[in-house]
Amino acid sequence: MGLKKLAAKVADYNERFKSGKVDKIKPSHVAKVLEKLRNKSAELEAEIESAHAPEKRTRLERKLEVARAQEERAEWLLKELG
């Protein structure tokens, strides 16, 4: 699953949480998305290490920032779902 789809899932879960539809969010689903985000971050870190072109490195670093921000949001949501 790509970073955009994972970010969209986290955004959807957060939107449901804000609108009071907490019962429709399964913590196991959030945990699964969180694990995928962590894997994606690890992949991006490995790609950054092997990237030689500065433009590619910059692009990958931006993607990594997005992935980490989404991880934080998913972790927060998982804590709130308890």
URWOWO-V882420 format. One record per residue. OMEGA is omega in radians with two decimals (999 if undefined). NEAR is the number of other ideal C-beta (glycine too) atoms within 8 Angstrom. Layout:
{{OMEGA	NEAR} {OMEGA	NEAR}}
This chain:
{{-3.12	4} {-3.11	5} {-3.14	10} {-3.14	6} {3.11	8} {3.11	15} {3.13	10} {3.11	8} {3.13	9} {3.11	15} {3.12	8} {3.11	8} {3.13	14} {3.13	10} {3.08	8} {-3.14	11} {-3.12	12} {-3.10	6} {3.06	6} {-3.14	4} {-3.07	8} {-3.10	8} {3.13	4} {-3.14	5} {3.10	13} {3.13	5} {3.14	9} {3.11	6} {3.12	9} {3.13	15} {3.12	9} {3.11	8} {3.12	13} {3.12	12} {3.11	8} {3.10	10} {3.11	14} {3.09	9} {3.13	8} {3.11	11} {3.12	12} {3.10	8} {-3.13	8} {3.11	12} {3.12	9} {3.11	8} {3.12	9} {3.14	11} {-3.08	6} {-3.11	6} {3.14	9} {-3.12	5} {-3.12	6} {-3.14	5} {3.14	6} {3.14	9} {3.13	11} {-3.14	8} {3.14	8} {3.11	12} {3.08	9} {3.11	8} {3.14	10} {3.08	12} {3.13	8} {-3.13	10} {-3.14	14} {3.10	9} {3.12	8} {3.06	13} {3.14	12} {3.13	8} {3.14	10} {3.11	14} {3.12	9} {-3.11	8} {3.13	14} {3.08	11} {-3.12	7} {3.14	7} {3.03	10} {999	4}}
